[in-house]
């Protein structure tokens, strides 16, 4: 079962009277329920709905730049906080932070905001969730965009924060810790600072912490040493797929991707943010994404 409540008043975030609001969904989890917070960017007229999935340590605020950009082109944008992140529920049982829980949360969000035309944008771990979800979806997907999803996935893709850097005495020290991570390398400073602040929250004892449940650190660490064949998941996608990579692809990886991405309209773009991560903050990245959504990219590169 899914329950929906909306909080806060609408705010204008573009010249097209875009509504930016937050809704809360109740997802069934075992014998109880857990709350999922969802950011919504809604235009006057909707061409399609885009679900944006953050990476392991991220949250819905990571899409504050991409959301208004897509809305200006008549896309409704749905950005959920996965359980244990942002404003979504922190689960009382850390053992529930497992792939099945996150997939149930995603299905709850997608059923809550389903549309005739749907696309998914997944960043890093969010891209992996999108690929795992693909085999379980009960409705059609028009487009899938994955970024920073290597063909052989391991826990090392998501840098574990040091145990002593989960709570801070000041906002500035928390922000510095976030900016020092590999994910923020090569980002322009103003954008990096704004994004970093979206990763920090105030605590009840007047200190600051990162916007995720500390229990997630131990849960991710349990999977060290394991790998996942992302290429196999990519080959199972039936919709046109845009594969984005921060760094230049190796020749063998490009060849494997071209074998996997056989659907008409699928394409590959690499070297978009060398030594960093893709955050869809640059005009080039945003228009690359928009061109794919508008069906202007017709062949793999």
C-alpha positions as CSV (number, residue, x, y, z in Angstrom):
1,X,0.0,0.0,0.0
2,X,1.1,3.6,-0.7
3,X,0.0,6.7,1.2
4,X,0.8,10.2,-0.1
5,X,1.1,13.5,1.7
6,X,2.5,16.8,0.4
7,X,4.5,19.3,2.6
8,X,5.4,22.9,2.1
9,X,4.2,25.5,-0.3
10,X,5.1,25.6,-4.0
11,X,8.1,27.6,-5.2
12,X,8.8,29.1,-8.6
13,X,12.0,27.6,-9.9
14,X,11.7,28.5,-13.6
15,X,10.1,31.1,-15.9
16,X,7.4,28.5,-16.7
17,X,5.6,28.6,-13.3
18,X,7.2,25.3,-12.3
19,X,6.0,23.9,-9.0
20,X,8.7,22.4,-6.8
21,X,7.2,20.5,-3.9
22,X,8.0,17.6,-1.6
23,X,5.7,14.6,-1.1
24,X,5.9,11.7,1.3
25,X,5.0,8.2,0.5
26,X,4.4,5.3,2.9
27,X,6.0,2.1,1.6
28,X,5.2,-1.3,3.2
29,X,8.3,-2.8,4.8
30,X,7.9,-6.2,6.5
31,X,5.1,-5.9,9.1
32,X,5.3,-2.1,9.1
33,X,5.8,1.0,7.0
34,X,8.6,3.4,6.1
35,X,8.4,6.9,4.8
36,X,10.0,8.0,1.5
37,X,10.5,11.7,0.8
38,X,10.2,12.7,-2.9
39,X,11.1,16.0,-4.5
40,X,8.8,16.9,-7.4
41,X,9.5,19.4,-10.2
42,X,6.3,19.9,-12.2
43,X,5.7,22.0,-15.4
44,X,2.4,23.4,-16.6
45,X,2.3,20.7,-19.4
46,X,4.1,17.4,-19.1
47,X,5.7,15.6,-22.0
48,X,7.0,12.7,-19.9
49,X,8.0,11.8,-16.3
50,X,11.7,11.5,-15.4
51,X,12.7,9.6,-12.3
52,X,16.2,10.7,-11.0
53,X,18.0,8.2,-8.8
54,X,20.9,9.5,-6.6
55,X,24.1,7.6,-5.8
56,X,24.8,5.7,-2.6
57,X,25.7,8.7,-0.4
58,X,23.5,11.2,-2.2
59,X,19.9,12.4,-2.0
60,X,17.2,14.1,-4.0
61,X,19.0,17.5,-3.6
62,X,21.7,16.3,-6.0
63,X,19.3,17.1,-8.8
64,X,18.5,20.7,-7.9
65,X,20.2,21.9,-11.1
66,X,18.9,19.2,-13.4
67,X,15.3,19.3,-12.2
68,X,14.6,22.9,-13.3
69,X,16.4,22.4,-16.6
70,X,14.3,19.4,-17.5
71,X,11.1,21.1,-16.4
72,X,11.8,24.0,-18.7
73,X,11.5,21.4,-21.5
74,X,8.1,20.0,-20.3
75,X,9.4,17.1,-18.3
76,X,8.0,16.3,-14.8
77,X,11.0,15.3,-12.6
78,X,10.6,13.0,-9.6
79,X,13.6,12.7,-7.2
80,X,13.2,10.3,-4.3
81,X,15.4,10.0,-1.2
82,X,16.1,6.3,-0.9
83,X,15.5,4.8,2.6
84,X,18.3,6.0,5.0
85,X,19.0,9.2,2.9
86,X,18.0,12.8,2.9
87,X,14.5,13.2,4.5
88,X,13.4,9.6,4.1
89,X,13.1,7.3,7.0
90,X,16.2,5.9,8.7
91,X,15.4,2.3,9.3
92,X,15.4,0.9,12.8
93,X,16.9,-2.4,11.6
94,X,20.1,-1.8,9.7
95,X,19.8,-5.3,8.2
96,X,16.9,-3.9,6.1
97,X,19.4,-1.8,4.1
98,X,19.7,-4.3,1.3
99,X,18.9,-4.3,-2.4
100,X,15.4,-5.7,-2.0
101,X,14.4,-2.9,0.3
102,X,15.6,-0.2,-2.2
103,X,13.9,-1.9,-5.1
104,X,10.6,-2.0,-3.2
105,X,11.0,1.7,-2.4
106,X,11.6,2.5,-6.1
107,X,8.6,0.5,-7.2
108,X,6.5,2.4,-4.6
109,X,7.7,5.7,-6.0
110,X,7.2,4.8,-9.6
111,X,3.7,3.4,-9.1
112,X,2.9,6.6,-7.1
113,X,3.9,8.9,-10.0
114,X,3.5,6.6,-13.0
115,X,2.8,8.2,-16.4
116,X,2.3,7.1,-20.0
117,X,5.9,8.0,-20.8
118,X,8.6,7.3,-18.3
119,X,12.4,7.6,-18.3
120,X,15.0,7.0,-15.5
121,X,18.2,8.8,-14.8
122,X,20.5,6.9,-12.5
123,X,23.8,8.2,-11.1
124,X,26.3,5.7,-9.9
125,X,24.6,3.4,-7.4
126,X,21.3,4.8,-8.6
127,X,22.1,3.6,-12.1
128,X,22.7,0.1,-10.7
129,X,19.3,0.2,-8.9
130,X,17.7,1.3,-12.2
131,X,19.3,-1.7,-14.0
132,X,18.2,-4.1,-11.3
133,X,14.7,-2.6,-11.3
134,X,14.5,-3.0,-15.1
135,X,13.9,-6.8,-14.9
136,X,11.0,-6.3,-12.4
137,X,9.0,-3.4,-13.9
138,X,5.4,-4.0,-14.8
139,X,5.1,-0.9,-17.0
140,X,7.0,0.2,-20.1
141,X,10.1,2.4,-19.9
142,X,10.7,4.9,-22.7
143,X,14.4,5.7,-22.0
144,X,17.1,4.8,-19.5
145,X,20.1,6.9,-18.7
146,X,22.9,5.5,-16.6
147,X,26.1,7.3,-15.5
148,X,29.2,6.0,-13.8
149,X,28.1,2.4,-14.0
150,X,31.3,0.4,-14.7
151,X,30.8,-3.0,-16.4
152,X,32.2,-4.8,-13.4
153,X,30.7,-3.1,-10.3
154,X,32.3,-3.3,-6.8
155,X,31.8,-1.6,-3.5
156,X,34.9,0.4,-4.1
157,X,32.9,2.5,-6.6
158,X,31.3,4.1,-3.6
159,X,34.0,5.6,-1.4
160,X,33.5,4.7,2.2
161,X,33.7,7.8,4.5
162,X,36.1,7.5,7.5
163,X,34.3,6.4,10.6
164,X,35.4,9.6,12.4
165,X,33.9,11.9,9.7
166,X,30.2,11.2,10.2
167,X,29.5,14.1,12.6
168,X,31.1,17.5,12.7
169,X,31.2,20.6,15.0
170,X,30.5,23.1,12.2
171,X,28.8,23.3,8.8
172,X,32.1,24.3,7.3
173,X,34.0,21.3,8.6
174,X,31.2,19.0,7.3
175,X,31.3,20.7,3.9
176,X,35.1,20.3,3.7
177,X,34.8,16.6,4.4
178,X,32.3,16.2,1.5
179,X,34.3,18.3,-0.9
180,X,37.4,16.1,-0.2
181,X,35.7,13.0,-1.5
182,X,36.5,11.5,-4.9
183,X,32.9,12.2,-6.1
184,X,33.5,16.0,-6.0
185,X,36.8,16.0,-7.8
186,X,36.9,18.3,-10.9
187,X,33.6,20.1,-10.1
188,X,33.6,23.9,-10.4
189,X,33.8,25.3,-6.9
190,X,30.4,27.2,-6.7
191,X,28.6,24.1,-7.9
192,X,30.6,21.8,-5.7
193,X,29.9,23.9,-2.6
194,X,26.2,24.0,-3.3
195,X,26.0,20.3,-3.8
196,X,28.1,19.6,-0.7
197,X,25.7,21.7,1.4
198,X,22.8,19.4,0.2
199,X,24.7,16.5,1.7
200,X,24.8,17.9,5.2
201,X,22.2,18.2,7.9
202,X,21.9,19.7,11.4
203,X,21.6,17.3,14.3
204,X,19.7,17.7,17.6
205,X,22.8,18.4,19.6
206,X,23.7,21.5,17.5
207,X,26.3,19.6,15.5
208,X,26.3,18.6,11.8
209,X,26.2,15.2,10.1
210,X,26.0,13.9,6.6
211,X,22.5,13.4,5.2
212,X,22.4,9.6,5.5
213,X,22.0,7.0,8.2
214,X,25.5,6.1,9.6
215,X,24.4,2.4,9.6
216,X,24.7,2.5,5.8
217,X,28.5,2.6,6.1
218,X,28.7,-0.8,7.8
219,X,26.1,-2.3,5.4
220,X,28.1,-1.2,2.3
221,X,31.3,-2.6,3.9
222,X,29.7,-6.0,4.1
223,X,29.8,-6.3,0.3
224,X,33.5,-5.6,0.0
225,X,35.3,-8.1,-2.3
226,X,32.2,-8.9,-4.4
227,X,31.5,-7.8,-7.9
228,X,28.4,-7.5,-10.1
229,X,28.3,-8.0,-13.9
230,X,26.7,-4.8,-14.9
231,X,27.2,-5.7,-18.6
232,X,24.7,-8.5,-18.2
233,X,22.1,-6.1,-16.7
234,X,22.7,-3.6,-19.5
235,X,22.1,-6.3,-22.1
236,X,18.7,-7.0,-20.6
237,X,17.4,-3.4,-21.2
238,X,14.8,-3.3,-23.9
239,X,14.4,0.5,-24.2
240,X,16.9,2.9,-25.7
241,X,19.8,3.4,-23.3
242,X,22.3,6.3,-22.9
243,X,25.5,5.1,-21.2
244,X,27.6,8.0,-19.7
245,X,31.1,7.6,-18.3
246,X,33.2,10.2,-16.5
247,X,36.5,8.9,-17.8
248,X,37.5,7.8,-21.3
249,X,36.4,4.2,-21.9
250,X,39.0,1.5,-22.5
251,X,38.7,-0.1,-26.0
252,X,37.7,-3.4,-24.6
253,X,34.9,-1.8,-22.5
254,X,33.6,0.2,-25.4
255,X,33.5,-3.0,-27.5
256,X,31.6,-4.9,-24.8
257,X,29.1,-2.0,-24.5
258,X,28.5,-1.9,-28.2
259,X,27.6,-5.6,-28.0
260,X,25.2,-4.9,-25.0
261,X,23.6,-1.8,-26.4
262,X,21.8,-3.1,-29.5
263,X,18.5,-1.3,-29.1
264,X,17.9,1.4,-31.7
265,X,18.5,4.8,-30.2
266,X,21.1,3.6,-27.7
267,X,24.3,5.5,-27.5
268,X,27.5,6.0,-25.5
269,X,29.3,9.1,-24.3
270,X,32.5,9.1,-22.3
271,X,35.2,11.4,-20.9
272,X,32.5,13.7,-19.6
273,X,34.1,14.5,-16.2
274,X,37.7,13.1,-16.0
275,X,38.8,12.0,-12.5
276,X,35.4,13.0,-11.1
277,X,31.7,12.0,-11.4
278,X,28.9,13.1,-13.6
279,X,26.5,15.4,-11.9
280,X,24.6,16.9,-14.9
281,X,25.8,20.3,-13.8
282,X,27.3,21.4,-17.1
283,X,25.4,22.6,-20.2
284,X,27.1,19.9,-22.2
285,X,25.9,17.1,-19.9
286,X,22.4,18.6,-19.6
287,X,22.0,19.0,-23.4
288,X,23.4,15.5,-24.0
289,X,20.7,14.1,-21.8
290,X,18.0,16.3,-23.3
291,X,19.0,15.3,-26.9
292,X,18.6,11.6,-25.9
293,X,15.2,12.2,-24.3
294,X,14.1,14.1,-27.4
295,X,15.2,11.1,-29.6
296,X,17.9,13.2,-31.3
297,X,20.7,10.6,-30.7
298,X,20.1,7.7,-33.0
299,X,23.3,5.6,-33.1
300,X,26.0,4.4,-30.7
301,X,29.2,6.5,-30.9
